């Protein structure tokens, strides 16, 4: 297990470029199983979850060629489908939530899949019902093998249909789209997720020969085709990392330029930081966060108390609520954060309270932050990263704290942020990785 030693109080200044989007990478890499031709993907983030998924594809028999840490080709023309039944495959899937995104492609192209209950962040129950209900609508049959804790799915001759999803699940929508591309007839998905990751997946599949319409809406139609071909695809910059850098720049920045953010795909993220009083300028596709000694939390038009809550796209992504919460600790004013989508993502708040942040944790879903306005510095401490997003929030807090902090279990941060300490050290941070 590795840890970060962070010397707080060092100001950041300069330019930083976001990595490729983790969530999009997991989807489009899974989609490479849908064709026997080469698929060339650029701007892949060099992070643990993605590397583990790529290794899983290699184990299945996908030919993977690496041109750089961020550029690969994949060719799924000679797969070892028997390996999908092995204990080794099941064990690896159980430690990687991204493995769930192999179900749809395998079911679509080969008519069967065996997938373990996937691992990932400990942020509350993340059910797979939406995935399986979608496959069932298409005609697949599945059995939960409780002895091995695996899902055995059979789906020969899938047929398109209309379905109304019980929730706008991002991975569920992605999986059902991929399962539908070869289904006979038309599949209509209502209450589909419409995040930029889903839009990118659909554009990539259309470029491979799929027939998908309704992209960027919650009503997606897929007309089945007989085969897909290869393509070259470039992954968007990671909106969560962009938001994380905005938070760092507000807390400890002396002027930060975040390059090539794909502003049109950030949705409500910039406005959410502006509601905390964070100022930013736009130059082309770059965001510039100036030095700001104070930032004032806004109120609603009627003067009522500011509330920030997560919601499916185009609402505020839950992945950034922890970062926004940390930023609010040094703002002027107070704000209520309402984490609606996961029941355990606010438990890291106890660590911030230990660092002298003024936060009332109302329940597992709600926390009130009373900003310090930089009059009270956070106190350094030792903490453990419980998940990817809480981990980066704690890192931001430690960078602004008075003294030297230690964060353990940083493998959680590595799952979502590429070489983060080296990139931040280049612009003024002092972060050391130790084993």
Secondary structure as GFF3:
##gff-version 3
##sequence-region A 1 435
A	DSSP	beta_strand	3	7	.	.	.	ID=ss1
A	DSSP	beta_strand	12	17	.	.	.	ID=ss2
A	DSSP	alpha_helix	22	31	.	.	.	ID=ss3
A	DSSP	three_ten_helix	32	34	.	.	.	ID=ss4
A	DSSP	beta_strand	38	42	.	.	.	ID=ss5
A	DSSP	alpha_helix	48	60	.	.	.	ID=ss6
A	DSSP	beta_strand	63	68	.	.	.	ID=ss7
A	DSSP	beta_strand	71	75	.	.	.	ID=ss8
A	DSSP	three_ten_helix	81	85	.	.	.	ID=ss9
A	DSSP	alpha_helix	87	94	.	.	.	ID=ss10
A	DSSP	three_ten_helix	97	102	.	.	.	ID=ss11
A	DSSP	alpha_helix	103	110	.	.	.	ID=ss12
A	DSSP	beta_strand	112	116	.	.	.	ID=ss13
A	DSSP	alpha_helix	129	137	.	.	.	ID=ss14
A	DSSP	beta_strand	141	145	.	.	.	ID=ss15
A	DSSP	beta_strand	150	154	.	.	.	ID=ss16
A	DSSP	beta_strand	162	164	.	.	.	ID=ss17
A	DSSP	alpha_helix	170	180	.	.	.	ID=ss18
A	DSSP	beta_strand	186	190	.	.	.	ID=ss19
A	DSSP	alpha_helix	196	207	.	.	.	ID=ss20
A	DSSP	beta_strand	211	213	.	.	.	ID=ss21
A	DSSP	beta_strand	219	223	.	.	.	ID=ss22
A	DSSP	beta_strand	231	234	.	.	.	ID=ss23
A	DSSP	alpha_helix	239	252	.	.	.	ID=ss24
A	DSSP	beta_strand	253	259	.	.	.	ID=ss25
A	DSSP	three_ten_helix	263	265	.	.	.	ID=ss26
A	DSSP	alpha_helix	269	275	.	.	.	ID=ss27
A	DSSP	beta_strand	281	283	.	.	.	ID=ss28
A	DSSP	beta_strand	286	289	.	.	.	ID=ss29
A	DSSP	beta_strand	307	309	.	.	.	ID=ss30
A	DSSP	three_ten_helix	318	320	.	.	.	ID=ss31
A	DSSP	alpha_helix	321	328	.	.	.	ID=ss32
A	DSSP	beta_strand	334	338	.	.	.	ID=ss33
A	DSSP	alpha_helix	349	354	.	.	.	ID=ss34
A	DSSP	beta_strand	358	363	.	.	.	ID=ss35
A	DSSP	beta_strand	366	370	.	.	.	ID=ss36
A	DSSP	beta_strand	382	384	.	.	.	ID=ss37
A	DSSP	alpha_helix	388	400	.	.	.	ID=ss38
A	DSSP	beta_strand	404	408	.	.	.	ID=ss39
A	DSSP	alpha_helix	411	414	.	.	.	ID=ss40
A	DSSP	alpha_helix	420	425	.	.	.	ID=ss41
A	DSSP	beta_strand	431	434	.	.	.	ID=ss42
###
